[in-house]
Structure formats: C-alpha cells, structure tokens
Amino acid sequence: ARLISRPEAVEKMKAAISARHDPNLVIAGRTSATAITGVPDCIDRCRAYEDAGVDMTFLVGVKSRSDLETIAAALQAPIILGGAPNEMLDRNYLSQLGVRIALQSHKPALAAMKAAYDTLRALREGQAADTLNDVADLELIRQLTRADHYDEAIHTHLEPPSKT
C-alpha cells in the first residue's frame, strides 16, 4: 500500500471544505500513514489536515496504545479511530485521548448482509415469510425509523385529508 503525497491530500481536504454547503457536515481527514509510513508522518499529515481546516482526523491502522497516545497528544481535532485492536477499545481510555468515534470493523454491515442472505435463501427454499425468525418487529422498526418524530411532523405541518 502507498499513500498519496501530503500536498495532494491537503488539497483534497481543502477542496472538501470549500465545497461544504451544510455547516453540520463534518469533514474528516483520513490517513493510513501510521501503518504505512509511521507515526511521525501520520502526525505531520494530520497537523496539515488540521491547518487546512478539517473538523476531525480519521486514523486507520493504529496498532498500539503508545502510537495512539503519541498521535493524540500531537493533535487538536477530535479523532475517528478506524479498526483498532480490541485491547484499545476501552471507552474511557479513548475518550481521554480525544477519540470521539471508534469504528470496529465492518461487522454490522457484514451481519446485515448475512441476515439478508439467510432470509432470502429461506424464502427461496419455501419457508413462509410469517414463520421467519430473527426479524425486526414493528416496535423496533418504528424506533429505527423514528416514526414518532415523523408522525408528529405530519400532524404539525400537514392538514388532514379532506373528506370529499
């Protein structure tokens, strides 16, 4: 693996920042430098991203607490940590270092893919849809889709249908 040059990476950050129209959109400067070129280059890149105006730094490939501590001490912006070893995932520890998001691989997406595959396979093999196990019930669906929020917005902002 290799990294794009630091100047190119910084220009990409500046382009993203200048293209931002929604002030709530977070721009994160992502780098795998720790794993590819080492901690000093990672720090230099992240500082350059901060100077460019990113809201967060996104670190991929950090393998040890000492590396994370060194990097975090050198940065100002909050950190997104991508794919750290399990022994680094203590919430209090990460919070103290300025880590605001700690991604734990792609397991949720992979679990969803397997669930969809298993469900479709069961249906193809003739299982009746109403006998499937491990599916979301109405309460969970309403919670995940924020149905109460939308119901309230509809009631507040839309007129009831006319009876004509």
VOPAGU-2260 file (C-alpha; in pm, 1 decimal, decimal comma):
REM VOPAGU-2260
SITE   aa  ch    i         X         Y         Z
SITE  ALA   A    0       0,0       0,0       0,0
SITE  ARG   A    1     108,0     356,2     -54,7
SITE  LEU   A    2     -18,9     699,1      32,3
SITE  ILE   A    3     -86,2     995,4    -189,2
SITE  SER   A    4     152,3    1283,6    -132,3
SITE  ARG   A    5      87,9    1509,3     164,4
SITE  PRO   A    6      31,1    1816,8     -59,1
SITE  GLU   A    7    -225,8    1626,0    -265,8
SITE  ALA   A    8    -401,0    1502,3      48,1
SITE  VAL   A    9    -412,8    1854,3     190,9
SITE  GLU   A   10    -556,6    1991,4    -133,3
SITE  LYS   A   11    -827,4    1724,6    -122,4
SITE  MET   A   12    -914,3    1833,3     232,1
SITE  LYS   A   13    -928,0    2197,4     121,9
SITE  ALA   A   14   -1149,6    2102,8    -172,6
SITE  ALA   A   15   -1391,6    1917,5      54,8
SITE  ILE   A   16   -1402,2    2207,6     298,2
SITE  SER   A   17   -1460,8    2465,1      26,1
SITE  ALA   A   18   -1738,2    2251,3    -126,0
SITE  ARG   A   19   -1921,8    2216,5     205,5
SITE  HIS   A   20   -2261,2    2389,3     196,2
SITE  ASP   A   21   -2407,4    2240,4     513,7
SITE  PRO   A   22   -2225,1    2368,2     823,7
SITE  ASN   A   23   -2329,2    2049,8    1005,6
SITE  LEU   A   24   -2134,5    1830,9     762,2
SITE  VAL   A   25   -1818,1    1704,5     929,6
SITE  ILE   A   26   -1503,2    1687,9     717,2
SITE  ALA   A   27   -1256,5    1428,5     846,0
SITE  GLY   A   28    -900,0    1398,7     721,7
SITE  ARG   A   29    -834,2    1025,5     681,9
SITE  THR   A   30    -493,3     864,3     675,0
SITE  SER   A   31    -338,6     518,7     697,4
SITE  ALA   A   32       5,1     672,4     747,4
SITE  THR   A   33      63,3     506,8    1085,2
SITE  ALA   A   34      62,1     161,6     926,2
SITE  ILE   A   35     239,3     260,9     603,5
SITE  THR   A   36     493,4     533,5     675,7
SITE  GLY   A   37     493,6     553,6    1054,8
SITE  VAL   A   38     377,6     769,3    1341,9
SITE  PRO   A   39     584,5    1082,8    1261,8
SITE  ASP   A   40     439,8    1104,9     909,4
SITE  CYS   A   41      90,3    1039,6    1045,1
SITE  ILE   A   42     128,1    1331,0    1285,5
SITE  ASP   A   43     263,0    1558,6    1012,0
SITE  ARG   A   44     -25,1    1469,1     780,7
SITE  CYS   A   45    -290,1    1515,0    1047,8
SITE  ARG   A   46    -146,1    1850,6    1153,8
SITE  ALA   A   47    -153,6    1959,9     789,1
SITE  TYR   A   48    -517,9    1845,9     769,3
SITE  GLU   A   49    -595,4    2045,2    1083,5
SITE  ASP   A   50    -422,6    2350,8     936,5
SITE  ALA   A   51    -638,2    2305,1     625,5
SITE  GLY   A   52    -949,4    2318,8     845,6
SITE  VAL   A   53   -1076,0    1962,1     888,7
SITE  ASP   A   54   -1317,9    1901,2    1174,2
SITE  MET   A   55   -1175,1    1561,4    1271,2
SITE  THR   A   56    -885,4    1332,5    1191,5
SITE  PHE   A   57    -958,0     973,3    1089,4
SITE  LEU   A   58    -679,2     732,5    1182,3
SITE  VAL   A   59    -660,9     390,4    1018,8
SITE  GLY   A   60    -402,5     127,1    1104,7
SITE  VAL   A   61    -309,1     230,9    1458,1
SITE  LYS   A   62    -189,4     -88,9    1624,3
SITE  SER   A   63     -74,4      11,8    1972,1
SITE  ARG   A   64    -175,7     228,1    2263,4
SITE  SER   A   65     160,8     402,8    2261,1
SITE  ASP   A   66     118,4     502,3    1895,1
SITE  LEU   A   67    -233,8     629,9    1959,5
SITE  GLU   A   68    -122,3     822,8    2266,5
SITE  THR   A   69     166,6     983,8    2076,2
SITE  ILE   A   70     -56,8    1082,5    1784,9
SITE  ALA   A   71    -341,9    1208,5    2003,4
SITE  ALA   A   72    -105,4    1424,0    2211,1
SITE  ALA   A   73      13,6    1597,2    1894,2
SITE  LEU   A   74    -330,3    1678,7    1752,8
SITE  GLN   A   75    -604,2    1930,1    1831,4
SITE  ALA   A   76    -900,3    1792,4    1634,8
SITE  PRO   A   77   -1119,7    1509,9    1764,0
SITE  ILE   A   78   -1027,3    1164,3    1634,7
SITE  ILE   A   79   -1212,4     892,6    1448,4
SITE  LEU   A   80   -1032,6     563,4    1506,8
SITE  GLY   A   81   -1081,4     301,7    1238,3
SITE  GLY   A   82   -1031,3     -64,5    1315,6
SITE  ALA   A   83    -819,8     -68,1    1631,0
SITE  PRO   A   84    -727,7    -387,4    1817,8
SITE  ASN   A   85    -974,4    -493,3    2088,1
SITE  GLU   A   86    -735,2    -405,5    2371,9
SITE  MET   A   87    -752,1     -40,7    2261,4
SITE  LEU   A   88   -1131,0     -11,8    2262,6
SITE  ASP   A   89   -1191,4      93,7    2623,5
SITE  ARG   A   90   -1434,5     387,0    2600,4
SITE  ASN   A   91   -1287,9     587,3    2888,9
SITE  TYR   A   92    -935,0     544,9    2757,3
SITE  LEU   A   93   -1034,2     652,6    2406,0
SITE  SER   A   94   -1238,7     946,3    2532,7
SITE  GLN   A   95    -942,8    1077,4    2732,8
SITE  LEU   A   96    -736,3    1076,4    2412,3
SITE  GLY   A   97    -993,1    1273,6    2213,9
SITE  VAL   A   98   -1131,7     976,6    2022,7
SITE  ARG   A   99   -1497,5    1055,3    1953,8
SITE  ILE   A  100   -1577,3     768,2    1716,4
SITE  ALA   A  101   -1419,2     420,9    1731,7
SITE  LEU   A  102   -1517,0     204,6    1437,9
SITE  GLN   A  103   -1496,0    -167,7    1499,0
SITE  SER   A  104   -1451,2    -303,8    1150,3
SITE  HIS   A  105   -1741,0    -367,4     917,2
SITE  LYS   A  106   -1918,4    -622,4    1138,9
SITE  PRO   A  107   -2261,7    -451,8    1143,3
SITE  ALA   A  108   -2272,8    -435,5     762,8
SITE  LEU   A  109   -2143,8    -792,8     732,5
SITE  ALA   A  110   -2404,2    -916,6     982,8
SITE  ALA   A  111   -2678,8    -737,8     787,8
SITE  MET   A  112   -2559,7    -896,5     462,4
SITE  LYS   A  113   -2563,6   -1243,0     616,8
SITE  ALA   A  114   -2909,9   -1186,6     765,6
SITE  ALA   A  115   -3045,3   -1070,0     429,2
SITE  TYR   A  116   -2883,8   -1366,5     252,7
SITE  ASP   A  117   -3017,0   -1618,3     507,1
SITE  THR   A  118   -3367,1   -1468,6     485,7
SITE  LEU   A  119   -3374,4   -1468,5     105,6
SITE  ARG   A  120   -3240,4   -1824,7      95,8
SITE  ALA   A  121   -3509,0   -1942,2     339,9
SITE  LEU   A  122   -3781,0   -1775,7     131,8
SITE  ARG   A  123   -3642,5   -1926,0    -189,7
SITE  GLU   A  124   -3643,8   -2269,2     -25,9
SITE  GLY   A  125   -4012,3   -2230,1      52,0
SITE  GLN   A  126   -4026,6   -2106,0     408,3
SITE  ALA   A  127   -4331,3   -1887,8     465,4
SITE  ALA   A  128   -4246,6   -1524,5     533,9
SITE  ASP   A  129   -4456,0   -1514,5     850,9
SITE  THR   A  130   -4255,9   -1802,8    1003,1
SITE  LEU   A  131   -3914,5   -1637,1     971,2
SITE  ASN   A  132   -3723,8   -1585,4    1296,6
SITE  ASP   A  133   -3492,9   -1300,4    1392,9
SITE  VAL   A  134   -3673,1   -1028,0    1202,0
SITE  ALA   A  135   -3745,4    -677,2    1327,2
SITE  ASP   A  136   -4083,7    -636,6    1492,5
SITE  LEU   A  137   -4299,5    -327,2    1443,9
SITE  GLU   A  138   -4172,2    -162,9    1763,4
SITE  LEU   A  139   -3808,7    -188,6    1650,1
SITE  ILE   A  140   -3894,7     -67,4    1300,3
SITE  ARG   A  141   -4073,0     237,4    1443,3
SITE  GLN   A  142   -3778,5     308,4    1673,2
SITE  LEU   A  143   -3516,1     280,0    1398,2
SITE  THR   A  144   -3714,9     487,2    1150,0
SITE  ARG   A  145   -3803,4     749,1    1414,1
SITE  ALA   A  146   -4169,3     702,0    1328,2
SITE  ASP   A  147   -4292,5     906,8    1626,2
SITE  HIS   A  148   -4087,3    1203,4    1504,0
SITE  TYR   A  149   -4238,1    1176,9    1156,2
SITE  ASP   A  150   -4589,4    1124,5    1290,9
SITE  GLU   A  151   -4552,7    1442,8    1497,4
SITE  ALA   A  152   -4415,5    1638,0    1198,4
SITE  ILE   A  153   -4704,8    1522,5     981,2
SITE  HIS   A  154   -4954,7    1625,5    1248,3
SITE  THR   A  155   -4783,3    1964,1    1294,6
SITE  HIS   A  156   -4723,2    2057,5     932,6
SITE  LEU   A  157   -4984,1    1887,6     717,2
SITE  GLU   A  158   -5355,9    1937,4     701,9
SITE  PRO   A  159   -5568,1    1629,4     748,5
SITE  PRO   A  160   -5706,9    1495,7     421,0
SITE  SER   A  161   -6044,8    1636,2     326,2
SITE  LYS   A  162   -6344,8    1405,3     338,4
SITE  THR   A  163   -6475,1    1493,0      -6,8
